[in-house]
Amino acid sequence: MPSYDSSRGRFRLADRHIAVFAHLLDGETPPEELWASLAELQRIGLVGEEGELAPLLRDLLGALADPMVMIQVEVTGEHGPVNHGVVVGQEAVISHDGWPGEEESEYVSIEPNTLVWELARKVNLHRGQKPEEDAADVRIETTMGALDAAFVALGESSGDDEASRDLARKAVLEADSTLKDPDLGQFLELVSALNATWRITVAWDGKHEGERTAMIRALAVWDCGPLGYWVREQPEEPIMPGQVGPESALVVAGSNSAEVWEKITDLLPDREDLVDED
């Protein structure tokens, strides 16, 4: 059920509610499958009886209707993937946060100069301890099949740490016989310590060699808790459906919170990168 907090301009909305707004903004009657969602929005006063949109929605709908930059943040942890994002509009910047198992996301306006902090918050970027500094120059190369094999083996283990590691080591070697110690041991430690994986994708209507074109930058990171942050260099983002298989190369490079912060900052386009509509 949608809801809002007028004191802070916060909204809890599902994708189906956003779809209703899109039809109304275009002067269209939402299709029958969205009538229940329309009724929910009317019940709380965000939409009038004749399809009028509440003034409180101005910043949100303005940004969604005419975005300059779209940012998607997918974080995968214990509860599966959760989607967040930011929409940079002409006059407002709207951030939205998902929640595991919930249909609605929370939408709220933020100040443009807090954008990097907002993205860091969404991926829970935090200062690391000493171990992440030790891993700064380490790169591990294997395959996506080896990663899948490690996950399956650890998921099927009885809970005994030593037995789990032995099963995972055997499974990884069967998937990638070229992976040897110390990289093999380090890889198993990373997978065992994996707290979450996340990726940020930034898209905007930009310019390339003088021509107008869609521009995309992306970053994928493993958050391995006490073992620090590891940037996934391959498969390189953005990944298209069907592009990655078991034989695809997997390369992760040791990093740290300061470097990840800089990489997040570098994802964002400069003003000159954007198309000047004037």
C-alpha positions as CSV (number, residue, x, y, z in Angstrom):
1,M,0.0,0.0,0.0
2,P,1.5,3.4,-0.9
3,S,2.0,6.1,1.7
4,Y,3.7,9.5,2.1
5,D,5.2,11.7,4.8
6,S,4.3,15.3,3.9
7,S,6.6,16.8,6.5
8,R,9.7,15.4,4.7
9,G,8.3,14.9,1.2
10,R,8.8,11.1,1.4
11,F,6.8,8.6,-0.6
12,R,6.5,4.8,-0.4
13,L,5.7,3.7,-3.9
14,A,5.8,0.5,-6.0
15,D,6.7,0.4,-9.7
16,R,3.0,0.0,-10.5
17,H,2.3,3.3,-8.8
18,I,5.0,5.0,-10.8
19,A,3.4,3.5,-13.9
20,V,0.1,5.0,-13.0
21,F,1.8,8.4,-12.7
22,A,3.4,8.0,-16.1
23,H,0.0,7.4,-17.8
24,L,-1.6,10.4,-16.0
25,L,1.3,12.7,-16.9
26,D,0.8,11.7,-20.5
27,G,-2.9,12.5,-20.2
28,E,-3.9,8.9,-20.5
29,T,-6.2,6.7,-18.5
30,P,-4.2,3.9,-16.9
31,P,-4.9,0.4,-18.3
32,E,-7.2,-1.9,-16.5
33,E,-4.4,-3.8,-14.8
34,L,-3.4,-0.6,-13.0
35,W,-6.8,0.4,-11.8
36,A,-6.3,-1.1,-8.4
37,S,-3.0,0.9,-8.1
38,L,-4.8,4.0,-9.2
39,A,-7.5,3.5,-6.5
40,E,-4.8,3.1,-3.8
41,L,-3.2,6.4,-4.9
42,Q,-6.7,8.1,-4.9
43,R,-7.4,6.7,-1.4
44,I,-4.4,8.5,0.1
45,G,-5.0,11.7,-1.8
46,L,-2.0,11.6,-4.2
47,V,-4.4,11.4,-7.2
48,G,-7.8,13.2,-7.4
49,E,-11.0,11.7,-8.7
50,E,-10.4,13.1,-12.2
51,G,-6.8,12.0,-12.3
52,E,-5.4,15.3,-10.9
53,L,-1.9,14.9,-9.4
54,A,-1.2,16.3,-5.9
55,P,1.2,19.3,-5.8
56,L,3.3,17.4,-3.3
57,L,4.4,15.2,-6.2
58,R,5.9,18.0,-8.2
59,D,9.6,17.4,-7.6
60,L,9.3,13.6,-7.8
61,L,7.3,13.5,-11.1
62,G,9.4,16.3,-12.6
63,A,12.6,14.3,-12.2
64,L,11.0,11.1,-13.4
65,A,9.4,12.7,-16.4
66,D,12.6,14.5,-17.6
67,P,15.7,12.8,-16.1
68,M,19.2,14.0,-16.9
69,V,21.0,11.1,-15.2
70,M,19.7,7.8,-14.1
71,I,21.5,5.8,-11.5
72,Q,20.7,2.2,-10.6
73,V,22.2,0.5,-7.5
74,E,21.7,-3.3,-7.1
75,V,22.9,-4.8,-3.8
76,T,22.8,-8.6,-3.4
77,G,23.1,-10.0,0.1
78,E,21.6,-12.6,2.4
79,H,18.0,-11.7,1.3
80,G,18.8,-11.6,-2.4
81,P,19.0,-8.5,-4.7
82,V,17.6,-5.2,-3.5
83,N,17.3,-2.3,-6.0
84,H,17.9,1.3,-5.1
85,G,18.6,4.3,-7.3
86,V,18.8,8.1,-7.9
87,V,17.2,10.2,-10.6
88,V,18.8,13.5,-11.4
89,G,16.2,15.8,-12.9
90,Q,16.3,19.3,-14.2
91,E,15.2,20.8,-10.9
92,A,15.4,18.1,-8.3
93,V,17.4,15.0,-7.4
94,I,15.3,12.0,-6.2
95,S,16.8,9.1,-4.3
96,H,14.9,5.8,-3.8
97,D,15.7,2.9,-1.5
98,G,14.3,-0.6,-1.7
99,W,13.8,-3.0,1.2
100,P,14.2,-6.8,1.2
101,G,10.9,-8.5,0.5
102,E,9.0,-5.2,0.2
103,E,7.2,-4.1,-3.0
104,E,7.5,-0.4,-2.3
105,S,10.6,1.8,-2.3
106,E,11.0,5.0,-0.4
107,Y,11.5,8.1,-2.6
108,V,12.9,11.3,-1.2
109,S,14.4,14.5,-2.6
110,I,18.1,15.1,-1.8
111,E,20.6,17.9,-2.3
112,P,22.7,17.5,-5.5
113,N,26.0,18.1,-3.6
114,T,25.3,15.0,-1.4
115,L,25.0,12.6,-4.4
116,V,28.3,10.7,-3.8
117,W,27.5,10.4,-0.1
118,E,24.0,9.1,-1.0
119,L,25.5,6.4,-3.3
120,A,28.0,5.4,-0.7
121,R,25.2,5.0,1.9
122,K,23.2,2.8,-0.4
123,V,26.1,0.3,-0.7
124,N,27.1,0.6,2.9
125,L,30.6,1.9,2.1
126,H,32.6,2.2,5.3
127,R,36.1,2.6,6.4
128,G,38.0,-0.7,6.3
129,Q,40.4,-2.2,8.8
130,K,44.0,-3.2,8.1
131,P,43.3,-6.3,6.0
132,E,41.9,-4.3,3.1
133,E,45.1,-2.3,2.9
134,D,47.1,-5.6,2.6
135,A,45.0,-6.7,-0.3
136,A,45.4,-3.5,-2.3
137,D,47.8,-5.0,-5.0
138,V,46.2,-8.4,-5.2
139,R,44.3,-9.7,-8.3
140,I,42.6,-13.1,-8.5
141,E,41.7,-14.5,-11.9
142,T,39.4,-17.5,-12.3
143,T,36.0,-18.2,-14.0
144,M,32.4,-17.6,-13.2
145,G,31.9,-21.4,-13.1
146,A,34.4,-21.6,-10.3
147,L,32.5,-18.9,-8.3
148,D,29.2,-20.8,-8.9
149,A,30.8,-24.0,-7.8
150,A,32.1,-22.4,-4.6
151,F,28.6,-21.0,-3.8
152,V,27.0,-24.4,-4.3
153,A,29.5,-26.2,-2.2
154,L,29.3,-23.8,0.7
155,G,25.5,-23.8,0.5
156,E,25.4,-27.7,0.7
157,S,27.9,-27.9,3.5
158,S,27.0,-29.2,7.0
159,G,28.3,-26.1,8.7
160,D,31.7,-27.5,9.8
161,D,34.2,-24.8,8.7
162,E,37.0,-27.2,7.8
163,A,34.7,-29.6,5.9
164,S,33.0,-26.7,4.1
165,R,36.4,-25.4,2.9
166,D,37.5,-28.8,1.7
167,L,34.3,-29.3,-0.3
168,A,34.5,-25.8,-1.7
169,R,38.2,-26.2,-2.6
170,K,37.4,-29.5,-4.5
171,A,34.5,-28.0,-6.3
172,V,36.5,-24.9,-7.4
173,L,39.4,-27.0,-8.7
174,E,37.0,-29.2,-10.7
175,A,35.6,-26.0,-12.3
176,D,39.0,-24.3,-12.8
177,S,42.0,-26.5,-12.5
178,T,44.4,-23.6,-13.3
179,L,43.6,-21.8,-10.0
180,K,46.4,-22.6,-7.6
181,D,47.5,-21.5,-4.1
182,P,47.9,-18.8,-2.8
183,D,45.2,-17.4,-5.1
184,L,43.0,-20.5,-4.6
185,G,43.1,-20.1,-0.8
186,Q,42.5,-16.3,-1.1
187,F,39.6,-16.9,-3.4
188,L,37.9,-19.3,-1.0
189,E,38.4,-16.9,1.9
190,L,36.8,-14.1,-0.1
191,V,33.8,-16.2,-1.1
192,S,33.4,-17.4,2.5
193,A,33.6,-13.8,3.9
194,L,31.4,-12.3,1.2
195,N,28.9,-10.0,2.9
196,A,27.3,-8.5,-0.2
197,T,28.0,-7.7,-3.9
198,W,26.8,-4.5,-5.5
199,R,26.9,-2.7,-8.7
200,I,26.2,0.9,-9.6
201,T,25.2,1.8,-13.2
202,V,25.0,5.4,-14.3
203,A,23.3,6.3,-17.6
204,W,22.7,9.7,-19.3
205,D,22.1,11.3,-22.7
206,G,25.6,12.4,-23.6
207,K,28.0,13.1,-26.4
208,H,30.6,10.9,-28.0
209,E,32.9,12.2,-30.7
210,G,30.5,15.1,-31.2
211,E,27.5,12.9,-31.6
212,R,24.5,12.5,-29.2
213,T,24.4,9.1,-27.7
214,A,23.5,7.1,-24.6
215,M,26.4,7.0,-22.2
216,I,26.9,4.3,-19.5
217,R,29.4,3.9,-16.7
218,A,29.3,1.1,-14.1
219,L,31.1,-0.3,-11.1
220,A,30.9,-3.8,-9.5
221,V,32.3,-4.5,-6.0
222,W,32.5,-7.4,-3.6
223,D,32.1,-6.4,0.1
224,C,34.0,-9.1,1.9
225,G,33.6,-7.7,5.4
226,P,36.9,-8.0,7.3
227,L,38.7,-8.9,4.1
228,G,37.8,-5.5,2.6
229,Y,36.5,-4.4,-0.8
230,W,37.3,-6.1,-4.1
231,V,36.5,-4.5,-7.4
232,R,35.1,-7.0,-10.0
233,E,37.1,-6.1,-13.1
234,Q,35.7,-8.9,-15.2
235,P,33.0,-9.6,-16.3
236,E,33.1,-5.9,-17.0
237,E,29.9,-3.9,-16.3
238,P,27.5,-3.2,-17.8
239,I,26.6,-6.9,-18.5
240,M,24.0,-7.7,-21.0
241,P,21.6,-10.7,-20.7
242,G,23.2,-13.9,-21.9
243,Q,26.6,-12.3,-22.0
244,V,28.1,-14.2,-19.1
245,G,28.5,-18.0,-18.8
246,P,30.5,-20.5,-16.7
247,E,33.6,-20.1,-18.9
248,S,33.6,-16.3,-18.6
249,A,36.6,-14.8,-16.9
250,L,36.2,-13.6,-13.3
251,V,38.8,-11.1,-12.1
252,V,38.6,-9.4,-8.7
253,A,41.2,-6.8,-7.5
254,G,41.8,-5.8,-3.9
255,S,40.8,-2.3,-3.1
256,N,40.0,-0.1,-0.1
257,S,37.2,2.3,0.9
258,A,39.0,5.4,-0.3
259,E,39.6,4.0,-3.7
260,V,36.0,2.7,-4.0
261,W,34.8,6.2,-3.0
262,E,36.9,7.7,-5.9
263,K,35.6,5.1,-8.3
264,I,32.0,6.0,-7.4
265,T,32.8,9.7,-7.9
266,D,34.3,8.9,-11.3
267,L,31.0,7.3,-12.4
268,L,29.2,10.6,-12.4
269,P,29.2,12.7,-15.6
270,D,30.6,16.2,-15.5
271,R,28.3,19.0,-16.8
272,E,30.1,19.1,-20.1
273,D,29.4,15.4,-20.6
274,L,25.7,16.1,-20.7
275,V,23.7,17.2,-23.7
276,D,22.8,20.9,-23.7
277,E,19.2,21.0,-24.7
278,D,19.5,24.8,-25.4
